[in-house]
Amino acid sequence: MQTTDVIRWLMLLGIPVLCLIMYRFILRVFFGLVIVPEDKIGLVTKKYVLMGKQELPAGRILATEGEAGFQAQTLAPGVYFWMWFWQYDVKFQSFTVIPTGKIGLVLARDGAELQPGAILARRVDCDAFQNAEAFLKNGGQKGRQTAIMTPGSYRVNTYIFEIEITDMVNVPDNAVGIVTTMEGKAIENGQIAGKIIEGHRNFQDADAFLEKGGYKGLQEQVILSGSYFMNPWFAKVEMRTMTEIPISHVGVVISYVGNEGEDLSGTDFKHGNIVGKNYKGVWAEPLGPGKYPINTYIMKVEYVPTTNLVLNWASARSEAHQLDKNLSTITVRSKDGFTFNLDVAQIIHIPASEAPKVIARFGNMSNLVTQVLEPTIGNYFRNSAQDAEVIDFLKSRKERQESAKMHIGRVLEQYNVFGVDTLIGDIVPPESLMKTLTDRKIAEEQKVTYDTQMRAQETRQALEKETAIAEIQKDIVKADQGVLIAERIADASVKKATGDANSVRLQANAEADRMKLLASGEAEKVRVLAKAEAERTELTARAEAEKISLTGNAEAEKILAIGKSSAESYKLAVEAMGGNNFTQLKVMEAIGEQHIKIMPDILIGGGGDGSNGPISGLLGLKLLEQLGEKNNTQTPKE
C-alpha cells in the first residue's frame, strides 16, 4: 500500500473522531450550547451586556434584569443554547442536600435591608430558596432567615444563599423544653415571660409566631418530648426534667406569670392570696402525684407531704425528708437547777386542701419547721421543765407527754397544721444526780438481797433440824428390828441343837445295831462293850445337846433382855425428857459417835421463850461429857 493511501485512510477515520472530540467546543462556539448534568445546577455569571441596562442597583450583588454580574436565575439540569462563552460563564454546582435529622439554616447575601430592631429576615415565596430571582423580587431581606430548609435536595444559588446544616431539636422522654426566642415584641411590663401564642407549631413556624404578635425572650409555653424543625437562630431550647410529684405528696404551684386573680382564701386568711389556676400567685388547687411539664423559670412547685410527717428533735437522728436535719436535742433546766437533755418527736399532718394555705403563709415546708415547730416545741418543754424538779419530771413523763400533745396541737391548728402526737424520747438527767439515784437503788436492792438470804438461812436451819430428827427415827426403827432379829436367831439356835441331838441319837442306835450284827460272834464281851459304848455315846450326846440348848437359851434371853432394856430405857427417857429433848439427845449421841464437830467446843444457849433455856444448856453440856466418857471407856463385855 502506498503512502498516499495510508494518509487518505487516516484522514477518513480521523475527521469523524476529531469531530466527536471537538463537538462540544464547536457547539459551544458556534451555537452557545451548555449542557447541565442531572445532579448539578448551573451558576451563571454574565460578563457584559450588549444592549440594555448595564449596572446593578446600589447595594445589589445579583442581577435580576439581565444586568452584568452574578445572575439570580440558575440553570436546571438540561441543554441550553446561545450561552456564548465570551459573554456567559457557567459554573456547575452540586445540589444542596439536607440529610435526615438535620435542617438547613439560610443566610442571604443579597436582598432588602432588615427592619430596625430585627435580627432575622422574614419568609418570602421563593420555592424554598431555590428561586433567587423570586426571593429578591418578593422583598426577601439579606441576612439570617427565619425560614429553614428541611431534609431533602435543593437547587440553591450559592452566589446569594449560604446554607449551614445543623441538628434538629430533640427533646428526650421525661423531659420538657423551655424556649427562649430571639425575635419578637418586647415582653409586657410586669411580666417575665411571653404569653402563649397559638398556631406556630411549637415554634417551628417562626413567621407565624411573629405575625401573631409573639414576644421576644422567655416563653410560658414549653415543648414536650419529640423532634422539631426549629430554627436555632430564632429560638433556644433548654432541657429540663419533668416535675415529678411523688406519692403521698401534693405539689402547690406558685406562678410568677399571669393576670391578677381573685383571692379564694376567704376573709379569715390574711397571709397571702390563693388564686385560681393560670393566675399569678399560689394556686388553690394543688397538683396530685404524677409528672408535669412545668416551666421552672415561671413556676415553682413546693412539695407538701399529705401523710403523717415525723420531725425529730434529736442530734443523732433525722428522717429521710431532711426537714429536721437542723433540729437537735432540747436542753432544759429544772426547778432545782439541774440542766438535762431530752429528745422529742413531733408527728404532724397537713391535709391536701390546706397545703396551699401553708405554702402561702410560710413559702415552703422548711420555713414551717423553723418558724413555728422549732420555737413552739422547744419553748414548751423549757417552760414545762422549770416548773418541776428532775425526779418529778422523770416520774410524770406520761402526763407531760399528753399535756404537750394538747398544747402543741392547739398551736398548730392556727397554722392549718394538724398535730397528731408529741412523743418524749430519751431523757438524759445530770450524771451526778443519776449516780445518787443509782447508789440509792443499789442499796435498796442489797437490803432486799440480805433479807432474802436471812430467810434462806432460817429455812436451812429448819431443814437440818428435821433431817436430824429423821436420822434418829431411823436408829429407833433399827433397834426395834434388832430385838426381833435376836429373838429369831435364839429360836433358830434351839431348834438346831434339838436337831443335832436327835441326829446323834439316831446315829448311835444305828451303830449299835450294826455292831450287834457284826459282833454276833463276840457274844458277851462284845455285847458288854457295845452296851458300854452306847451308853457312853448316849450320855455324851445328851450332854452336848443339853449344852447347846442351854447356850442358845442364854443367848436369846440376853438379846431379848438387851432389846427390852433399850426399849424400856427409850420409853422412860422420852417420858422423863419430853419428845423434843430426847430427839436432841439422840442427835447429839449420833454426832458424838461419828466425831463430827459442828459447833465450838463450848456453846451453851437457851430457848427463845426463856422457859427452860439454862436447863437445856446444862443438859446439852452434860450429854457431851457422857458421850465422851462412853466413847473412851467401854466395858469389855460390850
HUJO-V57489 format. One record per residue. N is the residue number from 1. NEAR is the number of other C-alpha atoms within 10 Angstrom. D_LAST is the distance of its C-alpha to the last C-alpha in whole Angstrom. Layout:
n = <N N>
near = <NEAR NEAR>
d_last = <D_LAST D_LAST>
This chain:
n = <1 2 3 4 5 6 7 8 9 10 11 12 13 14 15 16 17 18 19 20 21 22 23 24 25 26 27 28 29 30 31 32 33 34 35 36 37 38 39 40 41 42 43 44 45 46 47 48 49 50 51 52 53 54 55 56 57 58 59 60 61 62 63 64 65 66 67 68 69 70 71 72 73 74 75 76 77 78 79 80 81 82 83 84 85 86 87 88 89 90 91 92 93 94 95 96 97 98 99 100 101 102 103 104 105 106 107 108 109 110 111 112 113 114 115 116 117 118 119 120 121 122 123 124 125 126 127 128 129 130 131 132 133 134 135 136 137 138 139 140 141 142 143 144 145 146 147 148 149 150 151 152 153 154 155 156 157 158 159 160 161 162 163 164 165 166 167 168 169 170 171 172 173 174 175 176 177 178 179 180 181 182 183 184 185 186 187 188 189 190 191 192 193 194 195 196 197 198 199 200 201 202 203 204 205 206 207 208 209 210 211 212 213 214 215 216 217 218 219 220 221 222 223 224 225 226 227 228 229 230 231 232 233 234 235 236 237 238 239 240 241 242 243 244 245 246 247 248 249 250 251 252 253 254 255 256 257 258 259 260 261 262 263 264 265 266 267 268 269 270 271 272 273 274 275 276 277 278 279 280 281 282 283 284 285 286 287 288 289 290 291 292 293 294 295 296 297 298 299 300 301 302 303 304 305 306 307 308 309 310 311 312 313 314 315 316 317 318 319 320 321 322 323 324 325 326 327 328 329 330 331 332 333 334 335 336 337 338 339 340 341 342 343 344 345 346 347 348 349 350 351 352 353 354 355 356 357 358 359 360 361 362 363 364 365 366 367 368 369 370 371 372 373 374 375 376 377 378 379 380 381 382 383 384 385 386 387 388 389 390 391 392 393 394 395 396 397 398 399 400 401 402 403 404 405 406 407 408 409 410 411 412 413 414 415 416 417 418 419 420 421 422 423 424 425 426 427 428 429 430 431 432 433 434 435 436 437 438 439 440 441 442 443 444 445 446 447 448 449 450 451 452 453 454 455 456 457 458 459 460 461 462 463 464 465 466 467 468 469 470 471 472 473 474 475 476 477 478 479 480 481 482 483 484 485 486 487 488 489 490 491 492 493 494 495 496 497 498 499 500 501 502 503 504 505 506 507 508 509 510 511 512 513 514 515 516 517 518 519 520 521 522 523 524 525 526 527 528 529 530 531 532 533 534 535 536 537 538 539 540 541 542 543 544 545 546 547 548 549 550 551 552 553 554 555 556 557 558 559 560 561 562 563 564 565 566 567 568 569 570 571 572 573 574 575 576 577 578 579 580 581 582 583 584 585 586 587 588 589 590 591 592 593 594 595 596 597 598 599 600 601 602 603 604 605 606 607 608 609 610 611 612 613 614 615 616 617 618 619 620 621 622 623 624 625 626 627 628 629 630 631 632 633 634 635 636 637 638>
near = <5 6 7 9 10 11 11 11 10 11 12 11 11 12 11 11 12 10 12 12 11 12 12 16 15 14 15 19 15 13 16 19 18 20 17 18 15 11 13 18 24 23 21 21 22 19 14 15 15 8 8 9 11 14 14 17 10 6 10 14 18 25 21 19 14 20 21 22 21 22 22 24 22 24 21 17 16 13 11 15 13 15 18 16 18 11 15 18 17 18 14 18 19 15 17 18 18 19 15 11 15 17 25 24 22 22 20 22 18 20 22 18 13 16 11 6 9 11 17 23 23 21 21 20 14 16 13 18 23 18 17 29 20 18 22 23 14 15 16 24 23 20 21 21 23 25 23 25 21 20 16 14 14 18 23 25 26 18 18 22 20 17 19 13 18 15 17 18 20 17 19 15 11 15 20 25 25 23 21 21 21 18 21 23 14 13 17 11 6 10 13 17 22 23 18 11 19 13 11 16 14 18 25 19 19 26 21 17 20 19 11 13 14 25 23 19 20 21 23 22 21 20 19 19 15 13 14 18 22 25 26 17 15 23 20 17 18 11 17 17 16 19 19 17 20 14 12 14 21 25 25 27 24 24 21 20 20 18 12 12 16 12 16 13 17 9 7 6 13 11 13 15 22 25 22 17 16 16 18 22 24 28 25 23 19 23 19 17 14 14 15 16 19 23 21 17 15 18 17 17 20 21 21 25 21 18 15 17 17 19 24 23 24 21 14 11 14 18 12 8 11 11 19 21 17 15 19 18 19 19 16 19 20 21 16 13 11 16 15 17 16 18 20 22 16 21 17 21 19 20 16 21 14 17 27 29 25 21 23 22 18 19 15 17 17 14 16 18 18 16 12 15 17 18 11 16 21 16 13 13 20 15 14 17 23 17 14 16 15 22 14 13 20 14 10 12 15 13 10 19 17 14 14 21 18 15 15 20 18 14 17 17 11 9 16 18 20 19 22 16 19 24 18 18 16 12 17 14 18 13 10 10 12 13 11 11 13 12 11 12 12 12 12 11 12 12 12 12 11 11 12 11 12 12 11 12 12 11 12 12 12 12 11 12 15 11 13 19 15 13 15 20 13 11 13 15 10 11 14 14 12 16 20 13 13 19 17 12 15 22 13 13 18 19 13 15 20 14 13 16 21 14 12 18 18 12 13 18 14 12 14 17 13 12 16 17 10 11 15 12 11 13 10 11 11 16 17 12 12 18 15 12 14 17 13 12 17 17 13 14 19 16 13 16 21 15 13 20 19 13 16 21 15 13 16 21 15 15 19 19 13 15 20 14 12 16 16 12 12 14 13 12 15 15 11 11 13 11 12 10 16 18 20 17 19 19 18 19 18 17 16 19 12 9 11 10 9 7 7 7 9 7 9 15 13 14 12 8 7 8 10 11 15 14 14 17 16 14 14 18 15 12 17 18 11 13 16 15 11 13 11 9 8 9 7 5 4 4>
d_last = <184 187 185 187 185 182 183 184 181 179 181 181 177 176 178 176 173 174 175 171 170 172 173 170 172 175 174 173 176 178 177 174 171 167 165 161 158 156 153 155 157 160 161 164 166 170 171 175 177 180 181 179 177 176 173 170 169 168 164 164 163 163 167 167 171 172 172 171 167 164 165 162 163 161 162 160 160 163 167 169 173 175 172 174 172 174 174 170 167 164 161 158 155 152 151 148 145 142 139 136 134 136 139 142 143 147 149 153 155 158 159 159 158 154 154 153 150 149 147 147 151 151 151 155 156 156 154 151 153 155 158 159 162 161 158 161 163 161 160 157 155 155 151 148 148 146 146 144 145 142 141 144 147 150 153 153 156 154 157 156 153 150 146 143 140 137 134 134 131 128 125 122 120 118 120 123 126 127 131 133 137 140 143 144 144 142 139 140 139 136 134 132 133 136 136 135 139 139 141 140 138 135 137 139 142 143 146 145 143 145 148 146 145 142 140 140 136 133 133 131 131 129 129 126 125 127 130 133 137 137 139 137 140 140 136 133 130 126 123 121 117 118 116 113 111 107 105 104 107 110 113 115 119 121 124 127 130 132 133 132 130 129 126 124 121 122 123 119 118 120 119 121 123 122 125 125 125 128 129 128 124 121 121 120 119 116 116 113 111 113 115 119 122 122 124 122 125 126 123 119 116 113 110 108 105 105 101 98 98 95 96 93 93 90 91 89 90 94 95 97 100 100 101 98 98 100 97 94 91 92 91 91 90 88 88 86 87 85 87 86 87 87 88 90 91 94 95 99 101 105 107 110 112 111 111 115 115 112 114 117 115 113 115 111 108 107 109 107 104 105 107 105 102 101 102 101 97 97 98 96 93 94 95 92 89 91 90 86 84 82 79 81 83 80 78 82 83 83 85 88 88 89 92 93 94 96 98 98 99 102 103 104 106 109 109 109 105 102 99 96 93 92 89 87 85 83 82 82 81 81 78 77 77 75 72 72 71 69 67 67 66 63 61 61 60 57 56 56 53 51 51 50 47 46 46 44 41 41 41 38 36 36 35 32 31 31 30 26 27 27 24 22 24 22 19 20 21 18 16 19 19 16 17 20 19 16 19 21 19 19 23 23 22 24 27 26 26 29 31 30 32 35 35 35 38 40 40 41 44 45 45 46 49 50 50 52 55 54 55 58 60 57 58 57 55 53 52 51 49 48 47 45 43 43 41 39 38 37 35 33 33 32 30 28 28 27 24 23 24 21 18 19 20 16 14 16 16 12 13 16 14 11 14 17 15 14 18 19 17 19 22 22 22 24 27 26 26 28 28 29 27 24 24 25 21 20 22 21 17 18 20 18 15 18 20 23 26 28 30 31 28 30 32 32 34 35 37 40 41 41 39 35 35 34 32 30 30 29 26 25 25 23 20 21 20 17 16 16 14 11 12 13 10 7 5 5 4 0>
